[in-house]
Structures are given as C-alpha cells and as structure tokens.
Amino acid sequence: MEYTELYNILRAEIKPALGCTGPIGVCFCAAQAYDAIGGEIESIDAITDWSMSAKIDDVAFPGSRMLGVEMAVALGAVCGDPKAGLEVLHTVTPEGELKARKVAELVKIHPQWNLQDLELYCDITIHTDKGTGRAVIAQRSDGLILKERNGEVLFEKEPDVSAQSGKLPILKYKVKDFYDMVTGLSDEELAFLKDAVAYNTRLANATLENRLGAGIGYELYHSPSQTYITRAKAYAAAGCEARMSGVNHPAMSCGNKGNVGIAASMPLVSLAKDLELEERDLLKGIAMSYLVAVSIIHRIGKVPSMCSCEVAACLGVAAGATLMRKGTYDQIATAMQNTIPNVFGVVCDGAKLACALRISSGTGIALECSDLALKGVRIANNQGVLGKTVDDSIEIIGKTALYAMVSSDRDLCKLLFEKRHIFPLTSFEDRQKQ
C-alpha cells in the first residue's frame, strides 16, 4: 500500500484511554512506581512538568469523585494496574478509592518551572516500609522510560523520539498526502476506526441520556431550534462531559488525547447520521480528521500552550466534514484556511468541563467553515496568521505554540498552581457549585 508509514502512524496514534489522559498519565506513572516496591505507603514525591502540576485538577477519575493531582497520584499508586497502559484505572474499587483519599495527603507535588520546552514529564518516587519505588514517564502519557526499586534499575529505555514535539515522521507529510491516502483506503483498512465511533458514541450517549456534566451537550441536543450543526455540537460536547465527569468507559484517543479523539470524531458521526451517509464515507472523514489532528498535536506539543481541542480537533473536523461531503482537496484546504483565524492562539488552561464548551464552539466553527468552502467562499491566503498554503499555516501554528508561547504558558501555570486549594479533597460535584 502507498503511504504505508503514514497509515501505520495513524493506527499507532489511535488507542483507547480510560479517563482524562493528562491525569491518567500521572496515575500510570504512580502505578508503575508502586509496582516496583509495594508495601505500606509513607510518602510520595511527584516531579512533573508545569502543565501536569497545574492543569489537571478539575476532572474526575474513573472510580472516584475526588479531584486534584495528588488524588491522581494516590489513585494510581493504590488502585492502578501498571500493565493496563492508559486504562490503568480499570481496577479501582470503592475500598481502594477510600484508601487513596488518605494517601493523597502524603503526596508532594514538585513542578518543574525551569523546563525549556513544552514536553510531558512525570517522575514519581514512592516511599514505603519496603524502601522506594520510582517511575518516570516522558513524551507520552503511557511512555514509561525508567522504573527502579531501591535504586536498582528494573526497566529503562530512551524516550520515544517519534513522540517528541516536532519529531514524529508525520510532520514530513502534507495535507494533500492525507487526502490521497484516505481516499485510497479500502474498507478493511478503515475498519479499525469503527471502534472510535463505538467508544466515543457510547460516551456521548451517556451524557445525552443522563444529563451529565454541566448539561451542555444535553441542552444543545434537546434544543427546540436544532440544526445539523447544533446536533454535531451536542454530540461532541456530550462525549467530553462524560469523560470529564469520570464515566467508566474508555474514549478512543487521538495523539494520546482523549478529548481530541472525541472532538475530532463525534461531529462527523452526527453529520453522517443527518446526511444518511454510508459508513465508509464516515470512516474516511474520521481518518482525515484524525490525521490532521495528529499532525497539529505533534507541532503544538503533547502538553500544549494552545488548546488542542480548539485547534487540532477543530481543523480535523473542518477537513473531515468537507471530505465526507465529496469535497475536493482544494475545498478541504480552503475549509482549513477558513477555520484557522477563528481558533489560532486559543490557550489551554487545563482539563475541565469547560472543555466541552470549547469543543462545542470549535465544532460549530469547523462545520460553518466547511460549509462555506463547499460553497466557494474562501479567506485569501497569506494574510495574518495564514500562510500561502494550508501547510504553511499549520507550520505557523506549530512554531507559535511550541516556541513563542512557552513563557506565557509557564506564567499561566504558575498562576493556576498558586490559586489551587486541594485539601480537604473536593468532589467533582462540589467543584461545579463554586
């Protein structure tokens, strides 16, 4: 098959994740550290990149209603399955969760304010009556690079260079390559994306049936003035709300990000229903959307200054929705160029229910820009943040997010870290009343 490498990248970047992947990375690291030593926990030190320290306090975890980085560390250490990757919390029990609440008070967070790059990093040392266990993850939420017991190395590997921002081989491909590959995929090659539809639809339905979260998706879906765009926004927001609320179902993540996996697929699932499209058209749209999203995620970073849901997923939806409706490559490029000025520079201020609002607004922008592109409306190239081509524009997004915005992201995270009040532990429900 032509574009074999690109297809393999797509397959590798799409995987199930139970819970929000930011804190789940912390849980996974803690599970590995405790697995190295065992025993009765006396104290835990967690050295993390500044984003992990400040941006993951407001989401619930599967099996628990308590919030905070400290709770994520404790839950992973007490209840986590180190062999389960991003589904590390599938083994949480009520008894284990209660114990984790107490262990959370033994956790000390040490943000790395001196980092020079926006890269995912977590180094957890657990002190028990048997000694110390340590684990380090880097680049990916499940990217274990070191595991030690009392200083003895049990596992060690170099960080995954392909996962580093600006290094993945996908960056050498252009949007036209994505279009050429996707339009040439067979039904068998597209089939793995059926799981993305099933996983993320199940999350969205959980919200639409039970009014989870803040009620964003539910109210949009039941709006008396529904349009196909409103329904698409509802599905996308609903999937996010279920995940942020700690629903015990995995999302199909994209680029190691569950919300992006939802945001880049659910609007297309809704659109396909409204237009009564064939499954093959839907899966092609999702493949296009995911490829665009992954290419942008690896430009802006895995712990980005820009919101990956508003930027990466939104551009993916613009491309995928245009392709699904028989748009040409030029129309796809136009849809993306139309979208970029609307979402450029939107900052990430952490995972929370408000992400559902961002996903909703991003969905609306993407679909409107796709509609306009299909009707021949285009923003002129090479003005403002737009380059001469859509690929040039994507490069501008990446360079701005990954380099120019490092200092502002650090300063934002310092402000977020300074205002946090974790103890006594706060439940997800009580946080929403603040």
Buried (B, 14 or more C-beta within 10 A) or exposed (E): EEBEEBBEBBEEBBBBBBBBBBBBBBBBBBBBBBBBBBBEBEBBBBBBBBBBBBBBBBBBBBBBBBBBBBBBBBBBBBBBBBEBBBBBBBBBEEEBBEBBBEBBBBBEBEBBEEBEBBBBBBBBBBBBEBBBBBBBBBBBBBBBBBBBBEEEEBEEEEBBEBBBBBEBEBBEBBBBBBBBBBEEBEEEBBEBBBBBBEBBBBBBBBBBEEBBBBBBBBEBBEEEEEEBBBBBBBBBBBBBBBBBBBBBBBBBBBBBBBBBBBBBBBBBBBBBBEBEBEBEBBBBBBBBBBBBBBBBBBBBBBBBBBBBBBBBBBBBBBBBBBBBBEBEBBBBBBBBBBBBBBBBBBBBBBBBBBBBBBBBBBBBBBBBBBBBBBEEEBBEBEEEEBBEBBBEBBBBBBBBBBBEBBEEBBEBBBEBBEEBEBEEBBEBEEBEEE
